[in-house]
Amino acid sequence: MDFLVDLIIIWGIIVLYRRWTAAGRARFRPAPPGPAPTPRVRSGGEMAACAHCGLFLPRTDTVTGTDGQTYCSREHARAHR
């Protein structure tokens, strides 16, 4: 039983020593923030607005209705008729 108490005391001393030394404190200190991430902008080309809801999206992703207007989906092309 005395051996177990001695081990706990030694473990506590080691933990406290590591916290008080420079190497130990660096482990508990949060890392400094890095540079801010640069925003990634995807060039979508020419933008077009949906004739039904007004959503802007790249012209390559639009659906052209029977009336020649651009829509964001087939459902909006059918709903706008």
C-alpha positions as CSV (number, residue, x, y, z in Angstrom):
1,M,0.0,0.0,0.0
2,D,2.9,2.4,0.8
3,F,4.3,1.6,-2.6
4,L,1.1,2.8,-4.3
5,V,1.1,6.1,-2.3
6,D,4.7,6.6,-3.2
7,L,3.9,6.1,-6.9
8,I,1.1,8.6,-6.8
9,I,3.3,11.2,-5.1
10,I,6.1,10.7,-7.6
11,W,3.6,11.0,-10.5
12,G,2.3,14.2,-9.1
13,I,5.8,15.7,-8.7
14,I,6.6,14.8,-12.4
15,V,3.4,16.4,-13.6
16,L,4.0,19.6,-11.6
17,Y,7.6,19.7,-12.8
18,R,6.6,19.4,-16.4
19,R,4.1,22.2,-16.1
20,W,6.6,24.5,-14.5
21,T,9.5,23.9,-16.9
22,A,9.7,25.6,-20.3
23,A,9.2,22.4,-22.3
24,G,6.2,21.5,-20.2
25,R,4.6,24.9,-20.4
26,A,4.9,24.9,-24.2
27,R,2.9,21.7,-24.3
28,F,0.0,23.3,-22.4
29,R,0.1,26.6,-24.2
30,P,-2.2,26.9,-27.2
31,A,-0.5,27.2,-30.6
32,P,-0.3,30.7,-32.1
33,P,-2.8,31.4,-34.8
34,G,-1.5,30.9,-38.3
35,P,-2.2,33.3,-41.2
36,A,-5.8,33.8,-42.2
37,P,-6.9,31.5,-45.0
38,T,-7.3,33.2,-48.3
39,P,-10.8,32.9,-49.7
40,R,-11.2,30.7,-52.7
41,V,-13.2,32.3,-55.4
42,R,-14.4,30.1,-58.2
43,S,-14.9,31.9,-61.5
44,G,-18.2,30.8,-62.8
45,G,-18.2,32.9,-65.9
46,E,-21.2,34.9,-66.9
47,M,-24.0,35.0,-64.3
48,A,-27.7,34.8,-65.1
49,A,-30.8,35.3,-62.9
50,C,-33.6,32.8,-62.7
51,A,-36.8,34.3,-64.2
52,H,-38.9,32.6,-61.5
53,C,-37.1,33.1,-58.2
54,G,-34.3,35.6,-59.1
55,L,-31.4,33.3,-58.0
56,F,-28.1,34.2,-59.7
57,L,-26.0,31.3,-60.9
58,P,-23.5,30.7,-63.6
59,R,-25.0,30.6,-67.1
60,T,-23.6,27.2,-67.7
61,D,-25.8,25.8,-64.9
62,T,-29.0,27.4,-66.1
63,V,-31.9,25.8,-67.9
64,T,-33.4,27.6,-70.8
65,G,-37.2,27.5,-71.0
66,T,-39.4,27.3,-74.0
67,D,-39.9,31.1,-73.8
68,G,-36.1,31.6,-74.1
69,Q,-35.7,32.8,-70.4
70,T,-33.2,31.2,-68.1
71,Y,-34.2,29.3,-65.0
72,C,-32.3,27.6,-62.1
73,S,-34.1,24.3,-62.5
74,R,-36.6,22.5,-64.7
75,E,-39.2,22.8,-62.0
76,H,-39.0,26.6,-62.1
77,A,-39.2,26.6,-65.9
78,R,-42.4,24.5,-65.7
79,A,-43.8,26.6,-62.8
80,H,-43.2,29.9,-64.6
81,R,-45.3,28.9,-67.6
